[in-house]
Amino acid sequence: MTGLSTHVLDAVTGLPAPGLTVTLHDDAGVELASAITDSDGRIASVTGGDLAEGIYRLTFDTGSWFSAREIENFYPEVTIAFAVVDTTRHHHVPLLLSPFAYSTYRGS
């Protein structure tokens, strides 16, 4: 399976982050897709299809997500740039989120 998925976890509570808006842009800044994490903090298919080779950016609307929960936060958004080199591979970009820090890695 190729394509792009994401999973957002609230690192403070150890629970998924449902209802968080995620937007995908290409290297030119053109919006390609937008979706909202489900009850498990996942978006199974951000694009609904395959990605071509190139540089992409996933932007997570963390400020709105935290504000809706009345949680003070430092990052109004988190943008993760990543490269698609192997178009036969599925790309998974997880985000571990807290109000004052975040981390990510290349998932599978």
Biotite code that builds the C-alpha atoms (Angstrom):
import biotite.structure as struc

atoms = struc.array([
    struc.Atom([0.000, 0.000, 0.000], chain_id="A", res_id=1, res_name="MET", atom_name="CA", element="C"),
    struc.Atom([1.383, 3.404, -0.957], chain_id="A", res_id=2, res_name="THR", atom_name="CA", element="C"),
    struc.Atom([0.128, 6.825, 0.014], chain_id="A", res_id=3, res_name="GLY", atom_name="CA", element="C"),
    struc.Atom([0.337, 8.923, 3.166], chain_id="A", res_id=4, res_name="LEU", atom_name="CA", element="C"),
    struc.Atom([-1.054, 8.486, 6.665], chain_id="A", res_id=5, res_name="SER", atom_name="CA", element="C"),
    struc.Atom([-0.542, 10.195, 10.014], chain_id="A", res_id=6, res_name="THR", atom_name="CA", element="C"),
    struc.Atom([-1.218, 9.545, 13.678], chain_id="A", res_id=7, res_name="HIS", atom_name="CA", element="C"),
    struc.Atom([-1.238, 12.249, 16.361], chain_id="A", res_id=8, res_name="VAL", atom_name="CA", element="C"),
    struc.Atom([-0.796, 11.393, 20.025], chain_id="A", res_id=9, res_name="LEU", atom_name="CA", element="C"),
    struc.Atom([-1.134, 13.749, 22.972], chain_id="A", res_id=10, res_name="ASP", atom_name="CA", element="C"),
    struc.Atom([2.125, 13.050, 24.816], chain_id="A", res_id=11, res_name="ALA", atom_name="CA", element="C"),
    struc.Atom([0.808, 14.613, 28.036], chain_id="A", res_id=12, res_name="VAL", atom_name="CA", element="C"),
    struc.Atom([-2.177, 12.298, 28.418], chain_id="A", res_id=13, res_name="THR", atom_name="CA", element="C"),
    struc.Atom([-0.859, 9.372, 26.382], chain_id="A", res_id=14, res_name="GLY", atom_name="CA", element="C"),
    struc.Atom([-4.097, 9.426, 24.386], chain_id="A", res_id=15, res_name="LEU", atom_name="CA", element="C"),
    struc.Atom([-4.893, 10.003, 20.711], chain_id="A", res_id=16, res_name="PRO", atom_name="CA", element="C"),
    struc.Atom([-5.528, 13.564, 19.496], chain_id="A", res_id=17, res_name="ALA", atom_name="CA", element="C"),
    struc.Atom([-8.915, 13.449, 17.744], chain_id="A", res_id=18, res_name="PRO", atom_name="CA", element="C"),
    struc.Atom([-10.310, 16.401, 15.811], chain_id="A", res_id=19, res_name="GLY", atom_name="CA", element="C"),
    struc.Atom([-6.971, 17.909, 14.762], chain_id="A", res_id=20, res_name="LEU", atom_name="CA", element="C"),
    struc.Atom([-6.875, 19.417, 11.263], chain_id="A", res_id=21, res_name="THR", atom_name="CA", element="C"),
    struc.Atom([-3.955, 18.364, 9.050], chain_id="A", res_id=22, res_name="VAL", atom_name="CA", element="C"),
    struc.Atom([-3.181, 19.925, 5.676], chain_id="A", res_id=23, res_name="THR", atom_name="CA", element="C"),
    struc.Atom([-0.816, 18.614, 2.976], chain_id="A", res_id=24, res_name="LEU", atom_name="CA", element="C"),
    struc.Atom([1.084, 20.995, 0.671], chain_id="A", res_id=25, res_name="HIS", atom_name="CA", element="C"),
    struc.Atom([3.528, 20.344, -2.127], chain_id="A", res_id=26, res_name="ASP", atom_name="CA", element="C"),
    struc.Atom([6.933, 22.037, -2.325], chain_id="A", res_id=27, res_name="ASP", atom_name="CA", element="C"),
    struc.Atom([5.405, 25.016, -4.163], chain_id="A", res_id=28, res_name="ALA", atom_name="CA", element="C"),
    struc.Atom([2.958, 25.579, -1.295], chain_id="A", res_id=29, res_name="GLY", atom_name="CA", element="C"),
    struc.Atom([-0.098, 24.327, -3.160], chain_id="A", res_id=30, res_name="VAL", atom_name="CA", element="C"),
    struc.Atom([-2.644, 22.691, -0.859], chain_id="A", res_id=31, res_name="GLU", atom_name="CA", element="C"),
    struc.Atom([-3.206, 19.101, -1.963], chain_id="A", res_id=32, res_name="LEU", atom_name="CA", element="C"),
    struc.Atom([-5.457, 17.762, 0.781], chain_id="A", res_id=33, res_name="ALA", atom_name="CA", element="C"),
    struc.Atom([-6.870, 18.467, 4.211], chain_id="A", res_id=34, res_name="SER", atom_name="CA", element="C"),
    struc.Atom([-8.368, 16.078, 6.760], chain_id="A", res_id=35, res_name="ALA", atom_name="CA", element="C"),
    struc.Atom([-9.214, 15.784, 10.457], chain_id="A", res_id=36, res_name="ILE", atom_name="CA", element="C"),
    struc.Atom([-7.876, 13.094, 12.772], chain_id="A", res_id=37, res_name="THR", atom_name="CA", element="C"),
    struc.Atom([-10.414, 10.469, 13.812], chain_id="A", res_id=38, res_name="ASP", atom_name="CA", element="C"),
    struc.Atom([-11.221, 9.277, 17.345], chain_id="A", res_id=39, res_name="SER", atom_name="CA", element="C"),
    struc.Atom([-7.943, 7.326, 17.380], chain_id="A", res_id=40, res_name="ASP", atom_name="CA", element="C"),
    struc.Atom([-5.935, 10.407, 16.291], chain_id="A", res_id=41, res_name="GLY", atom_name="CA", element="C"),
    struc.Atom([-5.377, 8.918, 12.839], chain_id="A", res_id=42, res_name="ARG", atom_name="CA", element="C"),
    struc.Atom([-5.852, 9.871, 9.235], chain_id="A", res_id=43, res_name="ILE", atom_name="CA", element="C"),
    struc.Atom([-5.553, 6.624, 7.299], chain_id="A", res_id=44, res_name="ALA", atom_name="CA", element="C"),
    struc.Atom([-5.198, 8.310, 3.919], chain_id="A", res_id=45, res_name="SER", atom_name="CA", element="C"),
    struc.Atom([-4.320, 12.000, 3.835], chain_id="A", res_id=46, res_name="VAL", atom_name="CA", element="C"),
    struc.Atom([-4.188, 12.080, 0.038], chain_id="A", res_id=47, res_name="THR", atom_name="CA", element="C"),
    struc.Atom([-6.693, 9.416, -0.907], chain_id="A", res_id=48, res_name="GLY", atom_name="CA", element="C"),
    struc.Atom([-4.053, 8.102, -3.313], chain_id="A", res_id=49, res_name="GLY", atom_name="CA", element="C"),
    struc.Atom([-0.382, 7.824, -4.140], chain_id="A", res_id=50, res_name="ASP", atom_name="CA", element="C"),
    struc.Atom([2.254, 10.548, -3.896], chain_id="A", res_id=51, res_name="LEU", atom_name="CA", element="C"),
    struc.Atom([4.714, 11.391, -6.670], chain_id="A", res_id=52, res_name="ALA", atom_name="CA", element="C"),
    struc.Atom([8.392, 11.921, -5.901], chain_id="A", res_id=53, res_name="GLU", atom_name="CA", element="C"),
    struc.Atom([8.998, 15.277, -4.283], chain_id="A", res_id=54, res_name="GLY", atom_name="CA", element="C"),
    struc.Atom([9.054, 17.364, -1.145], chain_id="A", res_id=55, res_name="ILE", atom_name="CA", element="C"),
    struc.Atom([5.819, 17.737, 0.840], chain_id="A", res_id=56, res_name="TYR", atom_name="CA", element="C"),
    struc.Atom([4.709, 19.497, 4.013], chain_id="A", res_id=57, res_name="ARG", atom_name="CA", element="C"),
    struc.Atom([2.152, 18.346, 6.539], chain_id="A", res_id=58, res_name="LEU", atom_name="CA", element="C"),
    struc.Atom([0.813, 21.173, 8.689], chain_id="A", res_id=59, res_name="THR", atom_name="CA", element="C"),
    struc.Atom([-0.938, 20.284, 11.940], chain_id="A", res_id=60, res_name="PHE", atom_name="CA", element="C"),
    struc.Atom([-3.276, 22.972, 13.351], chain_id="A", res_id=61, res_name="ASP", atom_name="CA", element="C"),
    struc.Atom([-2.115, 22.456, 16.929], chain_id="A", res_id=62, res_name="THR", atom_name="CA", element="C"),
    struc.Atom([-3.034, 25.938, 18.146], chain_id="A", res_id=63, res_name="GLY", atom_name="CA", element="C"),
    struc.Atom([-6.733, 25.491, 17.399], chain_id="A", res_id=64, res_name="SER", atom_name="CA", element="C"),
    struc.Atom([-6.696, 21.972, 18.825], chain_id="A", res_id=65, res_name="TRP", atom_name="CA", element="C"),
    struc.Atom([-5.181, 23.095, 22.141], chain_id="A", res_id=66, res_name="PHE", atom_name="CA", element="C"),
    struc.Atom([-7.317, 26.258, 22.303], chain_id="A", res_id=67, res_name="SER", atom_name="CA", element="C"),
    struc.Atom([-10.505, 24.194, 21.892], chain_id="A", res_id=68, res_name="ALA", atom_name="CA", element="C"),
    struc.Atom([-9.404, 22.321, 25.015], chain_id="A", res_id=69, res_name="ARG", atom_name="CA", element="C"),
    struc.Atom([-8.436, 25.540, 26.826], chain_id="A", res_id=70, res_name="GLU", atom_name="CA", element="C"),
    struc.Atom([-4.808, 24.450, 27.054], chain_id="A", res_id=71, res_name="ILE", atom_name="CA", element="C"),
    struc.Atom([-2.066, 27.072, 26.860], chain_id="A", res_id=72, res_name="GLU", atom_name="CA", element="C"),
    struc.Atom([0.373, 26.196, 24.077], chain_id="A", res_id=73, res_name="ASN", atom_name="CA", element="C"),
    struc.Atom([3.452, 27.556, 22.366], chain_id="A", res_id=74, res_name="PHE", atom_name="CA", element="C"),
    struc.Atom([3.187, 26.244, 18.789], chain_id="A", res_id=75, res_name="TYR", atom_name="CA", element="C"),
    struc.Atom([0.196, 27.514, 16.781], chain_id="A", res_id=76, res_name="PRO", atom_name="CA", element="C"),
    struc.Atom([1.059, 24.933, 14.149], chain_id="A", res_id=77, res_name="GLU", atom_name="CA", element="C"),
    struc.Atom([3.546, 22.188, 13.481], chain_id="A", res_id=78, res_name="VAL", atom_name="CA", element="C"),
    struc.Atom([4.839, 21.803, 9.935], chain_id="A", res_id=79, res_name="THR", atom_name="CA", element="C"),
    struc.Atom([6.780, 18.707, 8.981], chain_id="A", res_id=80, res_name="ILE", atom_name="CA", element="C"),
    struc.Atom([8.598, 18.663, 5.652], chain_id="A", res_id=81, res_name="ALA", atom_name="CA", element="C"),
    struc.Atom([9.414, 15.250, 4.216], chain_id="A", res_id=82, res_name="PHE", atom_name="CA", element="C"),
    struc.Atom([10.709, 13.759, 0.984], chain_id="A", res_id=83, res_name="ALA", atom_name="CA", element="C"),
    struc.Atom([9.052, 11.061, -1.092], chain_id="A", res_id=84, res_name="VAL", atom_name="CA", element="C"),
    struc.Atom([11.755, 9.181, -2.963], chain_id="A", res_id=85, res_name="VAL", atom_name="CA", element="C"),
    struc.Atom([10.310, 5.670, -3.195], chain_id="A", res_id=86, res_name="ASP", atom_name="CA", element="C"),
    struc.Atom([6.810, 5.969, -4.655], chain_id="A", res_id=87, res_name="THR", atom_name="CA", element="C"),
    struc.Atom([6.115, 2.276, -4.086], chain_id="A", res_id=88, res_name="THR", atom_name="CA", element="C"),
    struc.Atom([6.367, 2.691, -0.311], chain_id="A", res_id=89, res_name="ARG", atom_name="CA", element="C"),
    struc.Atom([3.671, 3.834, 2.097], chain_id="A", res_id=90, res_name="HIS", atom_name="CA", element="C"),
    struc.Atom([4.628, 7.000, 4.005], chain_id="A", res_id=91, res_name="HIS", atom_name="CA", element="C"),
    struc.Atom([3.521, 7.461, 7.609], chain_id="A", res_id=92, res_name="HIS", atom_name="CA", element="C"),
    struc.Atom([4.259, 10.672, 9.539], chain_id="A", res_id=93, res_name="VAL", atom_name="CA", element="C"),
    struc.Atom([3.412, 10.404, 13.263], chain_id="A", res_id=94, res_name="PRO", atom_name="CA", element="C"),
    struc.Atom([3.339, 13.405, 15.594], chain_id="A", res_id=95, res_name="LEU", atom_name="CA", element="C"),
    struc.Atom([3.830, 13.218, 19.360], chain_id="A", res_id=96, res_name="LEU", atom_name="CA", element="C"),
    struc.Atom([2.398, 16.439, 20.713], chain_id="A", res_id=97, res_name="LEU", atom_name="CA", element="C"),
    struc.Atom([2.451, 18.420, 23.944], chain_id="A", res_id=98, res_name="SER", atom_name="CA", element="C"),
    struc.Atom([1.734, 22.121, 24.564], chain_id="A", res_id=99, res_name="PRO", atom_name="CA", element="C"),
    struc.Atom([5.421, 23.109, 24.588], chain_id="A", res_id=100, res_name="PHE", atom_name="CA", element="C"),
    struc.Atom([7.171, 20.380, 22.577], chain_id="A", res_id=101, res_name="ALA", atom_name="CA", element="C"),
    struc.Atom([6.656, 17.918, 19.763], chain_id="A", res_id=102, res_name="TYR", atom_name="CA", element="C"),
    struc.Atom([8.522, 15.124, 18.020], chain_id="A", res_id=103, res_name="SER", atom_name="CA", element="C"),
    struc.Atom([8.122, 13.067, 14.906], chain_id="A", res_id=104, res_name="THR", atom_name="CA", element="C"),
    struc.Atom([9.775, 10.223, 13.038], chain_id="A", res_id=105, res_name="TYR", atom_name="CA", element="C"),
    struc.Atom([9.382, 8.255, 9.829], chain_id="A", res_id=106, res_name="ARG", atom_name="CA", element="C"),
    struc.Atom([6.839, 5.588, 10.585], chain_id="A", res_id=107, res_name="GLY", atom_name="CA", element="C"),
    struc.Atom([5.759, 2.618, 8.557], chain_id="A", res_id=108, res_name="SER", atom_name="CA", element="C"),
])
